[in-house]
Amino acid sequence: AYGVSTSHISKICKEVTGMSFGEWLSSSRMDYVVSELAHSDRKIKEIILESGYLDVSNFTRKFREKYGITPKEYRSCYFRDNN
């Protein structure tokens, strides 16, 4: 649409962030969910779906791999430590 190929955009993304576009997108989505878990009382499923994930179970598995706990456990720990 703008005369820039997806491979060129991916290359720039890698140069700027050190991550592929897919890695950057996943990281950004995860950061969004973590922030929302920590700072809002919205439903966890709603936050996950809003972040762009279509499968809550798959996201929860990825979250657990990264943080060692589920999104629900993360939220409970955060609020317990900050209230």
C-alpha positions in Angstrom: 0.0 0.0 0.0 2.8 2.4 0.8 5.5 0.9 -1.5 7.3 -0.8 1.4 7.6 -4.6 1.4 6.8 -6.7 4.5 10.3 -8.1 4.4 11.8 -4.5 4.5 9.6 -3.7 7.5 10.6 -6.9 9.2 14.3 -6.1 8.6 13.9 -2.6 10.1 12.0 -4.0 13.1 14.9 -6.5 13.7 17.4 -3.7 13.5 15.5 -1.3 15.8 14.2 -3.8 18.4 16.5 -6.8 18.0 13.4 -8.9 17.5 11.5 -10.2 14.5 8.2 -8.5 13.9 6.4 -11.5 15.3 8.5 -11.6 18.4 8.0 -7.8 18.9 4.2 -8.2 18.5 4.0 -11.1 21.0 6.1 -9.1 23.4 4.0 -6.0 23.0 0.8 -8.0 23.5 2.2 -9.7 26.6 3.3 -6.3 28.1 -0.2 -4.9 27.5 -1.8 -7.8 29.3 0.6 -7.6 32.2 0.0 -3.9 32.6 -3.8 -4.4 32.5 -3.6 -7.2 35.0 -1.7 -5.0 37.4 -3.7 -1.8 36.9 -7.3 -2.8 36.1 -10.0 -5.0 37.5 -11.3 -5.9 34.1 -12.0 -9.6 33.4 -8.8 -11.5 32.5 -10.4 -13.1 29.4 -11.5 -9.7 28.1 -8.0 -8.3 28.5 -6.5 -11.3 26.7 -8.9 -11.1 23.8 -8.5 -7.3 23.5 -4.7 -7.8 23.2 -5.2 -9.7 20.0 -5.1 -13.3 21.2 -7.9 -15.4 19.9 -7.3 -18.4 22.2 -7.3 -17.7 25.9 -5.9 -21.2 26.7 -2.9 -20.8 24.3 -2.2 -17.3 25.8 -2.4 -18.7 29.3 0.1 -21.4 28.4 2.5 -18.8 26.9 2.1 -16.6 29.9 2.9 -19.4 32.3 6.0 -20.3 30.2 7.2 -16.7 30.5 6.3 -15.9 34.1 5.9 -19.3 35.8 2.3 -18.5 36.9 -1.1 -18.0 35.3 -2.5 -14.5 34.6 -4.9 -15.0 37.5 -2.1 -15.8 39.9 -0.1 -12.9 38.5 -3.0 -10.5 39.3 -3.4 -12.0 42.8 0.3 -11.6 43.6 0.4 -8.1 42.3 -2.6 -6.8 44.3 -1.6 -8.7 47.4 1.9 -7.0 47.3 0.5 -3.6 46.5 -2.5 -3.2 48.7 
